Amino acid sequence: QVQLVESGGGAVQPGGSLRLSCAASGFTFSRSTMSWYRRSAPGKEREFVARISAAGGSTTYADSVKGRFIISRDNAKTTVYLQMNSLKPEDTATYYCKRETIPTYWGQGTQVTVSS
C-alpha cells in the first residue's frame, strides 16, 4: 500500500522557518523523483514548489521560493524534506508531497500558516 505522509507544518511568524517531512512507503523511493506542491486556498490549483531527482543530485524550484526553500531527501529513510526559511505570509498554504514518477501519488497535505 502506497503512503506519503507529510508532517512538520504549523504556524510561524514572518521570517521564521519550518521543515516539512514526507515519509514514503509502498514503492521504490530511491528510484522516484519527488516534489512538493502547495495549495493556498480551497478550490485553487496546486502550485509547484520544488522537485528533487531520485538520487538527489538535481533540484528545481519555483521562482517564488528560490533562495528561501531547500528540498532534500534521505533514500535510506525514504523521506523527502522541505526546509522553508524566511517565510512570508504568501507562503501560507497546504503543502503536499508528490511522487512524480509514474504512477504518481499524493500525500494528504500539511498546513503551513505564516502570520504575525
C-alpha positions as CSV (number, residue, x, y, z in Angstrom):
1,Q,0.0,0.0,0.0
2,V,1.4,3.3,-1.1
3,Q,1.7,6.0,1.6
4,L,3.0,9.5,1.6
5,V,2.7,11.1,5.0
6,E,3.6,14.8,5.4
7,S,4.4,16.3,8.8
8,G,6.1,19.4,10.2
9,G,3.5,22.0,9.3
10,G,2.3,24.6,11.8
11,A,2.0,28.3,12.5
12,V,5.0,30.6,12.3
13,Q,5.7,34.3,12.2
14,P,7.0,36.0,9.0
15,G,10.7,35.5,8.7
16,G,10.6,32.2,10.6
17,S,11.5,28.7,9.4
18,L,9.8,25.3,9.2
19,R,11.0,21.9,8.0
20,L,8.4,19.7,6.3
21,S,8.9,15.9,6.1
22,C,7.2,13.4,3.8
23,A,7.7,9.8,4.8
24,A,7.1,7.4,1.9
25,S,6.3,3.7,1.8
26,G,4.9,1.1,-0.6
27,F,7.0,1.9,-3.7
28,T,10.7,2.1,-4.7
29,F,11.5,5.5,-3.2
30,S,15.1,5.6,-4.3
31,R,14.0,5.4,-8.0
32,S,11.4,8.1,-7.7
33,T,11.5,11.8,-8.5
34,M,9.7,13.6,-5.6
35,S,8.2,17.1,-5.4
36,W,6.4,19.5,-3.1
37,Y,3.4,21.4,-4.2
38,R,1.1,23.8,-2.3
39,R,-2.5,25.0,-2.4
40,S,-3.1,28.4,-0.9
41,A,-6.9,28.2,-0.7
42,P,-9.7,25.7,-1.3
43,G,-10.6,25.5,-5.0
44,K,-7.3,26.8,-6.2
45,E,-4.9,24.8,-8.2
46,R,-1.9,23.2,-6.5
47,E,1.2,25.2,-7.2
48,F,4.6,23.6,-7.9
49,V,7.1,24.4,-5.2
50,A,10.2,22.2,-5.6
51,R,11.4,18.9,-7.2
52,I,14.3,16.6,-6.5
53,S,15.7,13.8,-8.7
54,A,15.8,10.2,-7.5
55,A,19.4,10.3,-6.4
56,G,19.1,13.8,-5.1
57,G,21.6,15.3,-7.5
58,S,19.2,17.6,-9.3
59,T,16.7,20.1,-7.8
60,T,14.3,22.6,-9.3
61,Y,12.4,25.4,-7.5
62,A,9.6,27.7,-8.3
63,D,10.8,31.3,-8.6
64,S,8.6,32.3,-5.7
65,V,10.7,30.1,-3.2
66,K,14.1,30.1,-4.9
67,G,16.8,31.1,-2.4
68,R,14.5,30.5,0.6
69,F,13.4,26.9,0.4
70,I,15.6,23.8,0.1
71,I,14.4,20.4,-0.9
72,S,16.4,17.3,0.1
73,R,15.9,13.6,0.6
74,D,17.2,10.7,2.5
75,N,16.8,7.5,0.5
76,A,17.8,5.3,3.4
77,K,14.9,6.8,5.4
78,T,12.6,7.0,2.4
79,T,11.8,10.6,3.3
80,V,11.9,13.9,1.4
81,Y,12.2,17.2,3.2
82,L,11.4,20.8,2.5
83,Q,13.3,23.3,4.6
84,M,11.5,26.6,4.5
85,N,13.3,29.8,5.6
86,S,12.4,33.5,5.5
87,L,8.8,32.6,5.4
88,K,6.3,35.1,4.1
89,P,2.5,35.4,4.6
90,E,2.1,34.4,1.0
91,D,3.7,31.0,1.8
92,T,0.6,30.2,3.8
93,A,-0.9,27.0,2.2
94,T,-1.4,23.3,2.5
95,Y,1.8,21.6,1.4
96,Y,1.6,18.3,-0.5
97,C,4.3,15.8,-1.2
98,K,4.1,14.1,-4.6
99,R,5.8,11.1,-6.3
100,E,6.4,12.5,-9.8
101,T,7.5,9.2,-11.3
102,I,4.5,7.4,-12.9
103,P,2.3,6.2,-11.4
104,T,2.0,9.4,-9.4
105,Y,0.9,9.6,-5.8
106,W,0.0,12.4,-3.5
107,G,0.1,12.8,0.3
108,Q,-2.7,14.2,2.3
109,G,-1.0,17.6,3.0
110,T,0.2,19.6,6.0
111,Q,-0.9,23.1,6.8
112,V,1.6,25.9,7.0
113,T,0.4,29.3,8.3
114,V,2.6,32.4,8.2
115,S,1.2,35.2,10.2
116,S,2.1,37.8,12.8
